[in-house]
Amino acid sequence: MNTTARTFIPVLPDHPSYAGQATYTSRFLRIYDPFVVRFSGRFVYRCPSGLIRRLYDRNVGDRHLDLGPGSGYFLDRCRFAGEWPDLTLVDLNPDVLRYAAHRLRRYTPRTVQADVLQPLPLEPGGFDSIGMNYLLHCVPGTMAEKSGIFPGLARLLARGGVLFGSTAVNEGGSHGWLARRLVPLYNRNGILSNDGDSVSDLETGLRRTFRTVTVERRGSIALFVARDPR
């Protein structure tokens, strides 16, 4: 059975990923569901939460790794194939790990504090699925640089495993009124780091690592599924 870690290291302001995770305090996580999942998803990014929940329902496995779980909203609501999934949560922010692990405590998830831009201290081939929802747009760097994490994630997948998730893209397409005004502000403040992110760059990065890739754009959000590591 998994155990939940209880001791975490504070993230210092000089960390390269500090700005992208600093917003997610315990206080903010209490309003994450109504503000990020419901309001921002539907009215800013124009991608209703139901689309992402279905992404989880279709792809989540019994041995699941979730990178950047946020409040744990989608894992709390998705349909696992088995009654007791083996769940691992990874995030740089200790508040996120505490909050999501408590919400998902019925699954006794394992928590790992780690930077996704670095090799993760996890067993190769240990997961049937890896989810990364609303994470890449918070990670610093270009999409080409962010895509450097995909080979390491592919090694964590078991045979037949799947990587899936969603991220806000900023280039191309038709953005809503709120997105055109708020996303540049979020980028200036470091909350987001997706100024040059595009669907095509995301798909290119995924295809360098995976043979089977599907990327679908809804509003300002790219929903992706990748299988069959090269």
N, C-alpha and C positions, 0 to 999 in steps of 0.2 A: 504494500500500500504506500502511496506517496505521502510525504510529509511536507508541511508548509514551513519555509524558513521564517524566522522571526527577527533576525538581525541583519540589517542592511547598512550600506555605506552611503552617507549623504553625497549628492552630486554637487561638486564645487563649480563656481561660476567660470573657471578657466577650462572646463571640459568642453570639447568641440560641439557636443550635442546638448549642452546645458539649456540654451534658449528654447529648443524645440520641446523639451520636457518640463520646463519650469512652471508652465501654466497649470499642470495637472497636480495641484495640491489636493489634500483631503477635502477642503472646503469646495473647490471647483468640481471635484468628482461627484459631489452630492447633487450638482445640477447638470452633470454631463448628459444624462439621458434626455431631459427635456430640451436642453440648449443645443448640444452637438448632434445627438442621434435624431431627434425629432425636428427641431427648428432648422438647424443648419443643413441637415441632410435634405429636407424637403424644400426649403425656401432659399437657402444660399447656394447649395450645390445642385439642387433639383434632382436628387437621387433619393427617393423615399427609403426609409429603413427596411421596409419589407423586401426590397430587392437584395439587400445585403444579407438579411436573414435567410432568404432562399438560397443564396450562395453558400452559406454555412450548411443548411439542411442537405444540400446536394453533395457536399464535398467533405464534411467533417468526418474523421475516422475515430475509431475507438482509442487509438493512441495518438493523441492530438497535442501539438505544440502551437501555442498562440503567442505571437510576437506583438507587443504593444496592445494588451487586452483592454485598455481604457478602463471603463467601469465594470467590464465583464458582461455588458448588456446582451450581446449576441450569443455568447456561450451560455448565458442563463436561459435563453429562450430557444436555442436551436434544438433540433432532434438528433440525438446520438443514436447510432445503430444498437448499441448495448445499453444496459441500465447503469453500468458503472464504468464510464470511460476513464482511461488513464490520461490525466490532463496535466500539462506543464505550461506555466506562464513565464514569459521572459519580458523584462522591461528594465530600463536604466533607472527609472524613477521608483523609489521605495514606496511612496504613497500609492502609486498605481498597483503595485504588487499586493500591498496590504488590503486595499479596498476590494480589488477583484477577487483575491483569494478568500476574503471573508464572505463575499456575495456567493461564491461558488463552493463554499465549505462543504456542501453535501457530497462533492466529488473528491474531497481532500487533495486539492491540487498541489503539485510541487511548484515552488517559485524559485526563479533564478534571476538575480540582478546582473545584467550584462548589457553591453553596448552591441547592438546588432551589426555595427560596422566592423566589429572584431570577431575572430573565431569564437563560436559558442562552446562552452564546456559541457557538451551533451554527446550522448552515444551515437555514433554513425549508424544509420539504418534503423533507428529506434522509433520512428514515427510513421503512422499511416497518413497523416495530414499535417500541414503547417498552414496556419492562417496568419495573415498580416493585414489587418483592417485599419484604414486611416493612419498608417504608420509612415510610409515612404515620404509623404509630403511634409513630415516633420523632421526628416533626417537631412542633415546638411550635405551639400554637394550637388553636382549635376546628376541627371538621371543615369548617365553613363557611369559615374562614380558609385551611385547607389546600387546599380546593377551588379557591382562587384561582390555583393553578398549572396547572389543567387547560387554560384557553385558550391559554397559552403552549406547552404540550406539543402541543396539537392543531395548532398552526402548524408544528411540526417534522415532522409526519407527511406522507408522500407520499399521493397519491390512493389510496384503498382501504386506508390504513394502520390500525393497531389499537393502542390503549393497553390494557394488561392488567397485572394484578398481584394482590397480596393484602395485607391489613392486619388486625391484631387490633382488634376492636371490643369495647367494654366495656359498652354499654347493651343491654338486651333479651336475650332468648334464655336458654338454660340453659348456664351455665358449669360446667366441671368443678371438682372440689375444689381442685386445685392452682392453677387460674387465679384462683379467688375469693380465694386467699391471697397469691399471688405478684404478680398484676397491680397491686393497690393499692400494694404495696411498691415495685415498679418505677416506678410513677408518682411516689411520694414522693421517690425517689432521682433522678428525672429520666431514667432509662433509657428509659421509655416516656412518651408524652404523649397518652394516649388515654382519659382518664378519662370524657369525655363523648361519645366517638365511637360512632356507631350505624350500622347498615346503611342505615337510611332516609336519614340525612343524607349518607352517602357517595353513595347513588344519586341523591339530589336534586342534589348538587354535580356529578356526572358528567352528568346530563341537561341541566344548564344549558349544557353545552358540546357534548355529543354527542347525536345523534338515536337511535342504537341502543346500548342499555346492558343488560348482564346482570350482576346481582349475586347470588351464591349464598353462603349462609352454611354453613360446616362448623365445628361447635364454636364457638370464639371468633374464627374467622377469616372475613373476607369476601373471596371471590374475585370479581374483577370483570373485565369485558371491555367496551370502549367503542369504537365506530366511528362514522363519518359525522359529522365536525365540523359544527356549525351555521354 
